[in-house]
Amino acid sequence: MTAVDRPCLLPPPCTTTHPVPDVLVDALNVLTDVGGVFCRMLIANASEKGERIATSTLSPPTTKDGVPHYMGLSGDRLIMMITAIATCGFLLFGYDQGVMSGIVSAPQFYRIFPDLNPDTAGKNQASVMQAFYTAIYEVGCLAGAIFALFFGNKLGRRRNIMQGGFWVIIGAIIQITFTRPVPSSSLARIVTGFGNGLNTATIPSWQAECSKSHNRGLHICIEASMIATGHRHCIIFAVILIFGVLQLPESPRYLLSTRQYAEGENVVAALAALLIDHEDTQLQKRVIVEALESVGELEIKHVLAGGPSQHLRRTLIGASSQLFQQIGGCNRRHLLCVRPRPS
């Protein structure tokens, strides 16, 4: 396969053509094939399970003085632990999204990826490849978010999050073990992005549904602030995320929406540090059930509909906040302003 000339994508007056390197074409072919296999495996898994939600994967609570406990915690301490584990997911998001802007034009990176070096590959080709390596991550994030949209309620909050952490680890392993740096790095960015897309679409719902109404917004802000932090050892945080979620409760709203009433009562009682048959526990359970019944069965089309629940308005508010996050600050710098270092 030979390099193919493509028109310049830069605005006028630039009218030249730039070759698309063979390695980029090969990488895209590999990503298409492997990504298709991954998605088919995940979708088949979700379809097979259907509505048979895995109650067996829900860690059974321990009981102390009649109050259910998860990880030996209940009440505010349990909510704090859920918030701490949720922040690990957004540490992963912040690191994986921002790391490329710091290394894509570093001399050490050029030694492994010579096609990014403007001195050897030319400024135009280096710019194209730098943009490719940086932006390909977002393709995986989009795929993960779409997967969560269609199959999130079938798999449950915890399963989605654990699957997201698993794909982040697989992406990191691909990147550090494969011998062909260009295809493996591109594939790793997409796989890691897929895992982070699952996490960022699911973790806020899990945390919000496990928090009390008076401090729910604070917990979400603490979690989202971790995007700006990140960490070098992303595998460590992915492992913490998986094993932490494995021991923590499922969202009570999700459990009650799937008719897992006993498990839902346990979680409601644990989060409130109350007995299962306590008046406040049963009241909170009824509030959630009545809210679910008033909304009815949700479908994808409801996201774009108005009505009493204002789904369209909520969708636009959430999407616009994410839009402004991506086009501002360091995100704008590393996604839109990638440039080779001047010689």
N, C-alpha and C positions, 0 to 999 in steps of 0.2 A: 504494500500500500504506500503510495507516495503522498507527499505533502500537497495540499490543495490550496489554491489562492482563494481568499475570501475578501470581499470589499471591506474597507476600513469602517468600523462602527463608530468612530469618532465623528463629531459634528463637522460640517464644512468649516474651513476651506480644505481640510484633508481629504484627498480623493484617491490615495494610494491603496494598493492591496498588500496584505500581509499573509505569509504562508501559515497554514494551520499544521503544526508538526505532527509527524506520524504517531509519536508517543501519546499525544493528546487524543487522537482518534482511537488508538488501542485502549487507552484507559477508559474512554467513554463506552466502548464495546464491552469491556469487562464489567463495568459498573452496571450496564443495562442487564446483562445476563445474570450476574450474581444478585443484584437488587431485586430482579424479578423472582428469583428462587426464594429469597428471604421473605418477600411480601406474600408469595403464595403459601409458604409454610405457616406464616403467622395467621393469615386469613383462614386457612384450613383448620388451624387449631381453634380459632375463635368460633368458626362455624360448627365444628364438631361438638364443642362444649355447649353451644346454644345457651339455653336458659339454665342449664345444670351448673349453677355457680358452685365453685369449689369451696364448700364449707369446711372440707377437710384441711384446706390450707390456712384456715383461720385459726391462729394460735388460741387454744382454750384459755380463758382467764383463770387465775387463781382467786380464791375467795378468802378474805380476811374480815372477820366480824360481820359476815354477810354481804360485804361490798366486793364486787368483782375488781380484780387488779390485773393489769398487763405490765409485764416487766417489773412486777412488784410495785407498780405505781397506780394512783387513781387521782381524780380531781385535777387541780391545777398542775401538779407535778407531772401527771400523764400528758396533759396538754402541752406543757413545756418540752417534754421529750419528743412529742410529735413535731413541734415547731423546730427543734434542733435537728431532727432527721430530715425534715423538709428542706432546711437550709442547705444540707449536703447536696441535694439535687440541684439547687440553684448555684451552688459553688461550682459544680460540674459545668453548668450552662455558661457561667461567666468565664471560666477558664477556657473551655473549648471554643467559645466564640471569639475571645479577645487575644488568644495566644498567637495566632498567625500574624497579627499586625506587628508583633514585636520581633519576629524571627524571619519573616519572609524576605527581608532585604539584608539579612546579616551575612557576613562573609562565610561563617561556618555553614550556613544553610546552602550557600552557593556551591560548596564543595560536594554536597550530596545531590543537589538539584542544579546542575550547571545551566539548565534552560531558563533559570530565573536570573542569571547574571547578565546584565546589560552589556558588559564588556565582551562576553563570548557569544551570546545569543542575539545581540542586538537589542536596542531599547524597545522597539515595538513588540517583538516577540516576547521579551522578558515581561513587559507590561501585561500582555495577554495572559501569560502563564501565571503571573502573580495574582491577577484577578481571578483566574480559574481556581487556583488552589484555595484562595480565600473564600470565594462565594459558593463552592461546591458543598460546603458544610450546610448551607441553608437549604439545599435541595433535600438532604436527609432530614433536617428539622421539619420541613413541610410535609414530607411523607409520614413521619412519625405522628405529627399533629392530626393529619387526615385519618390515619389508622385509628387513633384514639377517638376521633369524632364518630366513626362508624362502629367500632367494636369496643369502645371503652366501657359501656354499660354491661356488655356481656361478660367481659373479663373481670370487672371490678377495679376499684381504685388501687388496691395493693398489688394485684397481679400486674396491672399496667406499669406501675412504678418499678417493680422488681424486674420486669422485662426490659424496661428502659435502662436500668443499671446494668443488666446483663449485656445489652448491645453496646453500651459505652465501653465495657471491659473488652468485648470482642474487637471493637474498633481500635482500642489502644494496643492490643496484642498484635493485630494485623500490622499496625504502623511500625512496631519495633522489631518484628520478626521476619517479615517478608524481605526477600533480597532485591526485588525490583522496586526501587523507591517511588517512581512516578505512579504506576498503576496502584500499588499497595497504599500509598499515601492518599490518593484520591478516593479509593474504596474505603479506607479507614475513616476519612472525613465524613463520607456519606453514612456509614454504619454508625459512627458516633453521633452524628446529627440525628439519625433516626431514633436512637435511644434518648437523646435529650429532647427531641420533639415529643415523644411519649411522656417524658417526665414533666416538661413544662406545661403540657396540656392537662395533666392529671393531678400533680402535686397540689396546686392551689385549691382545687375542688376538695381533695381529701382533707387538707388542713382546715379549710373553711367549714366543712361539714362536721369536723371534730371540735371546733372552737365554740366558745360562748359568744352570743351576739354582741355583747358590749365591748369585747376586745378582738373580734374577728379581723377587723381592718388592720389593727396593729400587728397581729401575727403575720398577715399577708405582706405588710410592708417590711417586716424584719426579714422574711424569706426572700422577697424581691431584691432587697438591698445587697444580698450576697452575690448577685450578678456582677457587681462591680469589684468583687474580691477575688474569687477564683483561687486556684492552688496548683502547684506543679504536679502533685501526685494524684492525678485524677482517678487512677484505679483504686487507690485507698478510699477515696470518698465514695466511689461507686459501690465498693464492698460494704462500707458502713451503711450506705443507703439501703442496699438489698437486705442485709441482716437486721437492720433496725426496723424496716417495714415488716419483715417477716414476724417480728415479735410484737408489733404494735397492732391495735385494733383496726378493723375495716371501718369505713365511714358509716355511722348509724343510719343516715339517710339512704345510702345505697342498700344496706341490709334490709331495711324496712320496705324499700321500693321493690325488692325481689322476694318479699314475703318470708324473709328469714327473721321472724319476729323474736324468737328466743335469743338469737345472737345480737339482734338490734337492741333488745332490752338490756343485755349484759353491757354493751358498749355505752349506752345512755347512762346507765347506773355508774359505770366506772368513771366516765368523764365528769359526772357530778359528785362522785364519792358518796353515793347514797345506796341504800338497799334497793334491790330490784323491785320489790313491792311497795316502795315508798311512794307517797302521793305525788311528789315532784317528778320522780322518774316516770311514772305512768302518765302524768300530764305532758311532759316533754315528748314522750312517745306518741301520744294522741295528736299533739301539735304537728309533728312531722308527718304522721299518716294522713291527717286531714289536709295538710298542704299538698301532699302528693296526689290525693284524690281530687282536689280542686283543679290541679293542673291537668290531670288525665295522662294518658299514654303519650309520651313525646316522640315525635318523628323529626327527621332532618329538616323537613319543610317548615316546621314550626319555628326554626331559628330565624327565618326570614318573614315571619308573620307578626302582626301587632297583637291586639286584643288586650284583655285585662292583665295578662302576665308580662306584657311589654318585652317579648323575646327579641324582636328586631332592634328595639332601642338598646337593650343590654348588649346585644351582639355588636352593634356599632360602637358603643362606648368602649367595650373591651378591645375590639379590633383597632380602634383609633389610638388607644393608649399604647398598644404594641407597635403600631405604625410609627408614632412619634418617638418611641424608644429606639427603634431601629435606624431612623434617619438622623438622629442627633448624637452629639458627643463622640465617644470613641468608636461607636458602631459606624458612624458616617465616615470616620477617618479610615478604618481598616477595611470597610466594604466598598466605599466609593472613591477613595483618594489613594489607592495603592499606587505607588510610583517607585521606579528604581532609584537607588541612591545615586546622586551625581558623582561622576568619576573625578 
